[in-house]
């Protein structure tokens, strides 16, 4: 019994000691400022949520026939390579998101909560409808993920399937116009773009890959 009482007393003493030593950490001046500035993302979060909803509920459902037609246009012999690009796209999207979340935790101690929510919604939107230029093919961004294999697949697929853009051009351009108009109205800014320097050929190739990846979702 005596040993039991001594053990309980020891445990209580340690617990009490830890509770007394627990103090509050003070944020640095930089983190206090970032915490205050984080509120600017509130409006952007609302805009991103609205765009996410419009894309899912209003725009893309109208073009389900286009999605099916594009999928049916893919030859079985080419499906593996298109799936490979889709896997690369999904992996890159997850890696970008993970890096940003880790940076917010490591550098900003997660005080930029609104910024973190904004980032999550942004990458969830890129899961709904792809932007392969941003996630794969833009070689000008810092830590670009483009690899030689990605270029080979893109060029090979474009050479064979560029006619899809012509065949379904009217429907695709209508859908793209609706998406861009919604972005413009809600002041949505695309990530990882090379504004002003993106060539017409790069746009066409990325459009085709976006369409093909979307058809596989």
N, C-alpha and C positions, 0 to 999 in steps of 0.2 A: 504493500500500500504506500509505504514511504517513497519507494522508487517511482511509483505512478504519480504521486503528488509532485515530486521533483521534476519529472518529465513534463507534466502539464504546466508547471511554473516556468520551465525553460521555454516551452513553446509560446506561452503567453508573453514572456519577456521579449522574445525575438519579434513577435507580431507587433507588440507595442513600440518596440524600437524602430521597426520599419515604418510604422504609421507616423512616428514623430519626425523621421528623416524625410518624408515625402514633401517636397517643396514644389513651387510653381516656377516653370521656366519662363523667362522673359524673351519675347520675340525681338529680333534685331530691328533696327530702324528700317532696313530694306524690306523685311518681311511685313512689318506693320504697314508700309506704304503699298506693297503688293496686295495685302489683304484689303486695304481700303479701295484700291483701284479695281479689284476683282468684280465689284458690283456692275461695272460697265458691261459685263457679259450677260446680265439679266435679260436685256432686250434681245440680244443675239440668240440666246437660248430659246426664247419664245418664237423668234423668226425661224430658227432651225426646226423646232417642233412642228410649226405650221407647214413648213416645206416638206418635212418627212411625212406628215399626214396627207398632204395634197398628192404627193408622189405615189403613196401607197393606196390611197382611197379613190383618187379621181383620175390621175393621168395614166398610170401603167395598166390598170384594169381595162381601159378602153382599147389597149393594143395587145391584148392576149392572143388574138388571131395572128398578128404580126410575129409575135414570139414563137408561136407554133410553126408558122411557115418558115421562119429562119431555121429553127431546129430541124425541120424536115428536109431542109436543103443541105444539111451537113452529111457528107458521105461517111459511112462507118469507118473507112480506112483513115479518115482525117480526125475522127473524134478524139483519139488518144492525144494528139498534139494540141488540140483546142482545150481539152481537159487539163493538160499540163500547164497551159497559160492561165487557165482559171485557178488552178492550185497555186501557182506563183502569185497571182493577184491576191488571193485570199490570205496567203502567208504574209505577203508584204503589208497588206492592210492591217493585219493583227500585229505585226512587228512595229509598224509606225505608231499604232495606238499604245502598245506596251511601252515603247520608248518615251512617249510623251507623258504617260502616267507615272513612269519611274522618275522622270525629270521633275515633275510636279511634287513628288514625294521627297526626293533627295535634295533638290535645290530650294524648293519653295515650302517644304514641310507641310504640303497639302493645304496650305491656307488659301490657295486659289481655287476654292470649291466650285464656284460658278464656271471658271475656266475649264475645270476638269469635266463637268457635266456637258459643257459645250463640245469639248473634244470627243466625248463618248457618242453624242448624238451625231456629230459629223461623220464618224467612221461607221456608225450603224447605217447612215444614209448611203454611204459608199458600198455597203453590203447589199442594199436594195437594188440600186442601179449602178453599175461599175463606171469608174473613170480610170481606164487602164493607162492613160497618159500620165496621170498623177501618181499612180501606184507602181507603175513598171517602167514606162518608156521615156520619161523626162530625165535626161542625163544631166541637166543643169542644176538640179536641186542638190543641197547638201546631203551626203550619205545616200546618193542615188542607188537604187537596188538593181538597175538594169544590168543584165549579163549578156554575154555574146550569144548564148543559147536563146534568150528572149528575142533578140533581133532576128536571128535566123528563123525562128518560128513565125514571128510577125510577118516578115517578108514573104515567107513561103505561103502562109495562109492568105495574105493579101493578094498575092499573085493569082491564087486559084479562086478566091471567093470575093474579089472586089466587085464582081457582077451583082452580088447580093445588094450592095448599096444602090446600084442602078435599078435593079428589079423591084426593090421595095422602097425606092427613094422617096416617093410621095408620102407614104405612111411614116417612114422614119423621120423625115424632115418635119412633119407635123408634130410628132411626139417630141422631137428635140426642141422644136420651137416652143411648145407648151412648157417643157421643163425649164428652158432658158427664160421664158417670160415670168414664170413663177419665181425663179431665182432673182430676177431683176426687181420684181415687185417687193420681194421680202429682203432685198439687199444681201443675198447670199453670195459669199465670196468663195470660189473654188480653191482648194488646197493644191500646192505643188504645180502651179502653172507657170509657163514661160511666156507671159503676156507680151504680145508684140513681136516675139521671135519664133513663135510656133508656125511652122510652114503648113501650107495647104496639104501637102503629102502626109505630114505627120498627123494632121487632123483626120484625114480620110482613113489612114491605117488604124488610128485609135478608135474612131467611130465604128469601124468594122469589128474590131476585137471586142469593144463594148457590147455590140449587138450580139455577137456570138456567145460571149460569156453570159450575158443576160438570158439568152435562150436556154441555157443549161441550168438555170436556177429553178 
